[in-house]
């Protein structure tokens, strides 16, 4: 007879298995500042200089930071936690800046406060979760995503232009456009997590959500 005092173990958390990277951006359900929206391309310059000065675009595949990860995984089967944390924090910083540039908030991007951007990435167990040789070809396997993202990027720019006029005249960012731009950011980050941050072997899904 089974022991009534024991309960079945909880089901595994599939969220981290199926979605190693999660991004949400708070929708500004309020009037946005029209002046900062009008001059956003100028307002962004100081924080853009800060981003460029620390390497910028790391999650977009800078060899300076991606190649060492490849070497550590291939030859040592290690992904140092401090290196992972730096990459994730830089990805969060970049996302705050680009979402601000995309008019998704009128709060100036912070260098450390999460603010309106919520980006979480699961730290991998290299020996269990990552194939040691796959990092050598992930950038190549992601080519179909690059093609799709070029097209989505054009659409996102068009959406931001429309949103710019909308904010100037109404103070509001149309929710469907906001969700689309957020989805493009999410797609980009998933591809970067797979091909350049190398935190997962799970091929990125072709979806915005």
Beta strands, then each sheet from edge to edge (+ up, - down):
strand 1: 21-25
strand 2: 117-121
sheet 1: 1+ 2-
end
